[in-house]
């Protein structure tokens, strides 16, 4: 289960700020949601409505994962970088 969608990210989380994730938000949100499930022992998956705090956490964690990936990509030699 993904806890935040791109619409929530843009409208509720960013509140007019520039997006750190320019493309691929669903990918990063899925990764963030999986990490959240590990830390909560899957308790969020049984809730009917995901709390706003969990959605905000998902967005924040997705941005961290995206930034980390970009940083690691910069450190790779040119012949190993993805296009």
Secondary structure, DSSP 4 states (H G I P E B T S, - for coil): --S--HHHIIIIISTTSPPS--S-HHHHHHHHHHHHHHHHTTGGGG-SS--HHHHHHHHHHHHHHHHHHHHHHHHS-GGG---
